[in-house]
Amino acid sequence: MSYEEMAAVTGARIPTLKMRVHRAREALLEALEEVVR
């Protein structure tokens, strides 16, 4: 799904969505690192 599609569905601005996706990726990476250890 593109940022444009996400913006159309959620009504959020693209920079906001990019920030949310970035933070979600960081959180996922952190959670996976805890599982691997």
PDB file of N, CA, C, O and CB in Angstrom:
ATOM      1  N   MET A   1       0.855  -1.172   0.000  1.00  0.00           N
ATOM      2  CA  MET A   1       0.000   0.000   0.000  1.00  0.00           C
ATOM      3  C   MET A   1       0.900   1.235   0.000  1.00  0.00           C
ATOM      4  O   MET A   1       1.847   1.321   0.782  1.00  0.00           O
ATOM      5  CB  MET A   1      -0.972  -0.002   1.230  1.00  0.00           C
ATOM      6  N   SER A   2       0.605   2.166  -0.862  1.00  0.00           N
ATOM      7  CA  SER A   2       1.431   3.371  -0.972  1.00  0.00           C
ATOM      8  C   SER A   2       1.033   4.383   0.106  1.00  0.00           C
ATOM      9  O   SER A   2      -0.031   4.282   0.716  1.00  0.00           O
ATOM     10  CB  SER A   2       1.294   4.002  -2.383  1.00  0.00           C
ATOM     11  N   TYR A   3       1.912   5.352   0.320  1.00  0.00           N
ATOM     12  CA  TYR A   3       1.588   6.412   1.279  1.00  0.00           C
ATOM     13  C   TYR A   3       0.367   7.197   0.817  1.00  0.00           C
ATOM     14  O   TYR A   3      -0.447   7.633   1.631  1.00  0.00           O
ATOM     15  CB  TYR A   3       2.790   7.359   1.468  1.00  0.00           C
ATOM     16  N   GLU A   4       0.248   7.371  -0.492  1.00  0.00           N
ATOM     17  CA  GLU A   4      -0.909   8.096  -1.027  1.00  0.00           C
ATOM     18  C   GLU A   4      -2.204   7.349  -0.717  1.00  0.00           C
ATOM     19  O   GLU A   4      -3.209   7.959  -0.352  1.00  0.00           O
ATOM     20  CB  GLU A   4      -0.764   8.300  -2.548  1.00  0.00           C
ATOM     21  N   GLU A   5      -2.172   6.021  -0.865  1.00  0.00           N
ATOM     22  CA  GLU A   5      -3.353   5.212  -0.553  1.00  0.00           C
ATOM     23  C   GLU A   5      -3.677   5.272   0.935  1.00  0.00           C
ATOM     24  O   GLU A   5      -4.840   5.395   1.320  1.00  0.00           O
ATOM     25  CB  GLU A   5      -3.136   3.755  -0.987  1.00  0.00           C
ATOM     26  N   MET A   6      -2.639   5.183   1.772  1.00  0.00           N
ATOM     27  CA  MET A   6      -2.863   5.260   3.220  1.00  0.00           C
ATOM     28  C   MET A   6      -3.448   6.609   3.602  1.00  0.00           C
ATOM     29  O   MET A   6      -4.337   6.681   4.451  1.00  0.00           O
ATOM     30  CB  MET A   6      -1.553   5.019   3.985  1.00  0.00           C
ATOM     31  N   ALA A   7      -2.962   7.678   2.985  1.00  0.00           N
ATOM     32  CA  ALA A   7      -3.470   9.018   3.277  1.00  0.00           C
ATOM     33  C   ALA A   7      -4.936   9.132   2.885  1.00  0.00           C
ATOM     34  O   ALA A   7      -5.729   9.736   3.607  1.00  0.00           O
ATOM     35  CB  ALA A   7      -2.640  10.083   2.544  1.00  0.00           C
ATOM     36  N   ALA A   8      -5.295   8.558   1.751  1.00  0.00           N
ATOM     37  CA  ALA A   8      -6.684   8.614   1.301  1.00  0.00           C
ATOM     38  C   ALA A   8      -7.599   7.857   2.252  1.00  0.00           C
ATOM     39  O   ALA A   8      -8.714   8.302   2.525  1.00  0.00           O
ATOM     40  CB  ALA A   8      -6.811   8.047  -0.111  1.00  0.00           C
ATOM     41  N   VAL A   9      -7.139   6.714   2.758  1.00  0.00           N
ATOM     42  CA  VAL A   9      -7.963   5.884   3.642  1.00  0.00           C
ATOM     43  C   VAL A   9      -8.067   6.490   5.037  1.00  0.00           C
ATOM     44  O   VAL A   9      -9.149   6.519   5.624  1.00  0.00           O
ATOM     45  CB  VAL A   9      -7.388   4.470   3.732  1.00  0.00           C
ATOM     46  N   THR A  10      -6.937   6.977   5.572  1.00  0.00           N
ATOM     47  CA  THR A  10      -6.915   7.440   6.961  1.00  0.00           C
ATOM     48  C   THR A  10      -7.219   8.922   7.117  1.00  0.00           C
ATOM     49  O   THR A  10      -7.652   9.362   8.182  1.00  0.00           O
ATOM     50  CB  THR A  10      -5.580   7.151   7.565  1.00  0.00           C
ATOM     51  N   GLY A  11      -6.994   9.689   6.062  1.00  0.00           N
ATOM     52  CA  GLY A  11      -7.170  11.131   6.161  1.00  0.00           C
ATOM     53  C   GLY A  11      -5.974  11.835   6.780  1.00  0.00           C
ATOM     54  O   GLY A  11      -6.012  13.043   7.017  1.00  0.00           O
ATOM     55  N   ALA A  12      -4.901  11.074   7.043  1.00  0.00           N
ATOM     56  CA  ALA A  12      -3.687  11.650   7.620  1.00  0.00           C
ATOM     57  C   ALA A  12      -2.790  12.178   6.502  1.00  0.00           C
ATOM     58  O   ALA A  12      -2.885  11.749   5.352  1.00  0.00           O
ATOM     59  CB  ALA A  12      -2.929  10.600   8.480  1.00  0.00           C
ATOM     60  N   ARG A  13      -1.914  13.124   6.872  1.00  0.00           N
ATOM     61  CA  ARG A  13      -0.967  13.665   5.900  1.00  0.00           C
ATOM     62  C   ARG A  13       0.169  12.673   5.689  1.00  0.00           C
ATOM     63  O   ARG A  13       0.474  11.875   6.575  1.00  0.00           O
ATOM     64  CB  ARG A  13      -0.415  15.036   6.369  1.00  0.00           C
ATOM     65  N   ILE A  14       0.793  12.722   4.520  1.00  0.00           N
ATOM     66  CA  ILE A  14       1.857  11.779   4.170  1.00  0.00           C
ATOM     67  C   ILE A  14       3.048  11.869   5.132  1.00  0.00           C
ATOM     68  O   ILE A  14       3.545  10.822   5.546  1.00  0.00           O
ATOM     69  CB  ILE A  14       2.328  12.035   2.741  1.00  0.00           C
ATOM     70  N   PRO A  15       3.534  13.060   5.512  1.00  0.00           N
ATOM     71  CA  PRO A  15       4.646  13.095   6.473  1.00  0.00           C
ATOM     72  C   PRO A  15       4.294  12.420   7.805  1.00  0.00           C
ATOM     73  O   PRO A  15       5.145  11.780   8.423  1.00  0.00           O
ATOM     74  CB  PRO A  15       5.063  14.539   6.728  1.00  0.00           C
ATOM     75  N   THR A  16       3.054  12.563   8.237  1.00  0.00           N
ATOM     76  CA  THR A  16       2.606  11.915   9.470  1.00  0.00           C
ATOM     77  C   THR A  16       2.647  10.402   9.314  1.00  0.00           C
ATOM     78  O   THR A  16       3.096   9.692  10.213  1.00  0.00           O
ATOM     79  CB  THR A  16       1.184  12.376   9.843  1.00  0.00           C
ATOM     80  N   LEU A  17       2.183   9.918   8.185  1.00  0.00           N
ATOM     81  CA  LEU A  17       2.188   8.477   7.937  1.00  0.00           C
ATOM     82  C   LEU A  17       3.606   7.933   7.868  1.00  0.00           C
ATOM     83  O   LEU A  17       3.879   6.849   8.382  1.00  0.00           O
ATOM     84  CB  LEU A  17       1.446   8.158   6.644  1.00  0.00           C
ATOM     85  N   LYS A  18       4.511   8.675   7.240  1.00  0.00           N
ATOM     86  CA  LYS A  18       5.902   8.228   7.162  1.00  0.00           C
ATOM     87  C   LYS A  18       6.503   8.113   8.557  1.00  0.00           C
ATOM     88  O   LYS A  18       7.235   7.165   8.844  1.00  0.00           O
ATOM     89  CB  LYS A  18       6.735   9.194   6.302  1.00  0.00           C
ATOM     90  N   MET A  19       6.196   9.076   9.424  1.00  0.00           N
ATOM     91  CA  MET A  19       6.699   9.040  10.794  1.00  0.00           C
ATOM     92  C   MET A  19       6.128   7.834  11.537  1.00  0.00           C
ATOM     93  O   MET A  19       6.854   7.149  12.257  1.00  0.00           O
ATOM     94  CB  MET A  19       6.346  10.344  11.535  1.00  0.00           C
ATOM     95  N   ARG A  20       4.840   7.575  11.366  1.00  0.00           N
ATOM     96  CA  ARG A  20       4.203   6.443  12.049  1.00  0.00           C
ATOM     97  C   ARG A  20       4.779   5.115  11.580  1.00  0.00           C
ATOM     98  O   ARG A  20       5.020   4.220  12.391  1.00  0.00           O
ATOM     99  CB  ARG A  20       2.692   6.464  11.817  1.00  0.00           C
ATOM    100  N   VAL A  21       4.999   4.981  10.279  1.00  0.00           N
ATOM    101  CA  VAL A  21       5.576   3.747   9.744  1.00  0.00           C
ATOM    102  C   VAL A  21       7.000   3.572  10.259  1.00  0.00           C
ATOM    103  O   VAL A  21       7.395   2.464  10.619  1.00  0.00           O
ATOM    104  CB  VAL A  21       5.559   3.756   8.196  1.00  0.00           C
ATOM    105  N   HIS A  22       7.767   4.648  10.297  1.00  0.00           N
ATOM    106  CA  HIS A  22       9.139   4.584  10.805  1.00  0.00           C
ATOM    107  C   HIS A  22       9.150   4.126  12.256  1.00  0.00           C
ATOM    108  O   HIS A  22       9.927   3.244  12.622  1.00  0.00           O
ATOM    109  CB  HIS A  22       9.831   5.954  10.674  1.00  0.00           C
ATOM    110  N   ARG A  23       8.302   4.712  13.078  1.00  0.00           N
ATOM    111  CA  ARG A  23       8.236   4.333  14.495  1.00  0.00           C
ATOM    112  C   ARG A  23       7.766   2.893  14.667  1.00  0.00           C
ATOM    113  O   ARG A  23       8.251   2.182  15.547  1.00  0.00           O
ATOM    114  CB  ARG A  23       7.301   5.278  15.254  1.00  0.00           C
ATOM    115  N   ALA A  24       6.829   2.461  13.835  1.00  0.00           N
ATOM    116  CA  ALA A  24       6.340   1.082  13.912  1.00  0.00           C
ATOM    117  C   ALA A  24       7.445   0.099  13.542  1.00  0.00           C
ATOM    118  O   ALA A  24       7.579  -0.950  14.173  1.00  0.00           O
ATOM    119  CB  ALA A  24       5.123   0.887  12.988  1.00  0.00           C
ATOM    120  N   ARG A  25       8.236   0.430  12.524  1.00  0.00           N
ATOM    121  CA  ARG A  25       9.351  -0.445  12.138  1.00  0.00           C
ATOM    122  C   ARG A  25      10.371  -0.544  13.265  1.00  0.00           C
ATOM    123  O   ARG A  25      10.879  -1.628  13.553  1.00  0.00           O
ATOM    124  CB  ARG A  25      10.031   0.075  10.853  1.00  0.00           C
ATOM    125  N   GLU A  26      10.671   0.585  13.904  1.00  0.00           N
ATOM    126  CA  GLU A  26      11.617   0.574  15.024  1.00  0.00           C
ATOM    127  C   GLU A  26      11.092  -0.287  16.164  1.00  0.00           C
ATOM    128  O   GLU A  26      11.846  -1.063  16.750  1.00  0.00           O
ATOM    129  CB  GLU A  26      11.883   2.003  15.522  1.00  0.00           C
ATOM    130  N   ALA A  27       9.806  -0.158  16.484  1.00  0.00           N
ATOM    131  CA  ALA A  27       9.203  -0.940  17.561  1.00  0.00           C
ATOM    132  C   ALA A  27       9.225  -2.428  17.224  1.00  0.00           C
ATOM    133  O   ALA A  27       9.502  -3.257  18.091  1.00  0.00           O
ATOM    134  CB  ALA A  27       7.761  -0.475  17.823  1.00  0.00           C
ATOM    135  N   LEU A  28       8.937  -2.767  15.976  1.00  0.00           N
ATOM    136  CA  LEU A  28       8.962  -4.161  15.547  1.00  0.00           C
ATOM    137  C   LEU A  28      10.369  -4.726  15.646  1.00  0.00           C
ATOM    138  O   LEU A  28      10.555  -5.841  16.134  1.00  0.00           O
ATOM    139  CB  LEU A  28       8.436  -4.294  14.115  1.00  0.00           C
ATOM    140  N   LEU A  29      11.358  -3.974  15.189  1.00  0.00           N
ATOM    141  CA  LEU A  29      12.741  -4.421  15.267  1.00  0.00           C
ATOM    142  C   LEU A  29      13.146  -4.665  16.717  1.00  0.00           C
ATOM    143  O   LEU A  29      13.786  -5.671  17.023  1.00  0.00           O
ATOM    144  CB  LEU A  29      13.675  -3.394  14.618  1.00  0.00           C
ATOM    145  N   GLU A  30      12.779  -3.757  17.600  1.00  0.00           N
ATOM    146  CA  GLU A  30      13.110  -3.904  19.016  1.00  0.00           C
ATOM    147  C   GLU A  30      12.439  -5.147  19.596  1.00  0.00           C
ATOM    148  O   GLU A  30      13.069  -5.901  20.338  1.00  0.00           O
ATOM    149  CB  GLU A  30      12.684  -2.650  19.805  1.00  0.00           C
ATOM    150  N   ALA A  31      11.181  -5.365  19.268  1.00  0.00           N
ATOM    151  CA  ALA A  31      10.462  -6.535  19.772  1.00  0.00           C
ATOM    152  C   ALA A  31      11.083  -7.826  19.249  1.00  0.00           C
ATOM    153  O   ALA A  31      11.214  -8.797  19.995  1.00  0.00           O
ATOM    154  CB  ALA A  31       8.983  -6.466  19.378  1.00  0.00           C
ATOM    155  N   LEU A  32      11.463  -7.843  17.981  1.00  0.00           N
ATOM    156  CA  LEU A  32      12.070  -9.044  17.410  1.00  0.00           C
ATOM    157  C   LEU A  32      13.441  -9.315  18.012  1.00  0.00           C
ATOM    158  O   LEU A  32      13.816 -10.471  18.207  1.00  0.00           O
ATOM    159  CB  LEU A  32      12.184  -8.911  15.897  1.00  0.00           C
ATOM    160  N   GLU A  33      14.184  -8.268  18.305  1.00  0.00           N
ATOM    161  CA  GLU A  33      15.497  -8.454  18.928  1.00  0.00           C
ATOM    162  C   GLU A  33      15.351  -9.101  20.296  1.00  0.00           C
ATOM    163  O   GLU A  33      16.180  -9.927  20.678  1.00  0.00           O
ATOM    164  CB  GLU A  33      16.235  -7.110  19.052  1.00  0.00           C
ATOM    165  N   GLU A  34      14.307  -8.738  21.044  1.00  0.00           N
ATOM    166  CA  GLU A  34      14.075  -9.337  22.356  1.00  0.00           C
ATOM    167  C   GLU A  34      13.724 -10.816  22.223  1.00  0.00           C
ATOM    168  O   GLU A  34      14.126 -11.623  23.061  1.00  0.00           O
ATOM    169  CB  GLU A  34      12.956  -8.592  23.096  1.00  0.00           C
ATOM    170  N   VAL A  35      12.987 -11.178  21.191  1.00  0.00           N
ATOM    171  CA  VAL A  35      12.598 -12.575  20.977  1.00  0.00           C
ATOM    172  C   VAL A  35      13.811 -13.416  20.602  1.00  0.00           C
ATOM    173  O   VAL A  35      13.936 -14.560  21.041  1.00  0.00           O
ATOM    174  CB  VAL A  35      11.521 -12.676  19.878  1.00  0.00           C
ATOM    175  N   VAL A  36      14.698 -12.858  19.800  1.00  0.00           N
ATOM    176  CA  VAL A  36      15.860 -13.603  19.325  1.00  0.00           C
ATOM    177  C   VAL A  36      16.844 -13.864  20.459  1.00  0.00           C
ATOM    178  O   VAL A  36      17.519 -14.893  20.473  1.00  0.00           O
ATOM    179  CB  VAL A  36      16.552 -12.845  18.192  1.00  0.00           C
ATOM    180  N   ARG A  37      16.926 -12.954  21.389  1.00  0.00           N
ATOM    181  CA  ARG A  37      17.897 -13.110  22.488  1.00  0.00           C
ATOM    182  C   ARG A  37      17.503 -14.178  23.457  1.00  0.00           C
ATOM    183  O   ARG A  37      18.217 -14.424  24.429  1.00  0.00           O
ATOM    184  CB  ARG A  37      18.065 -11.819  23.230  1.00  0.00           C
TER     185      ARG A  37
END
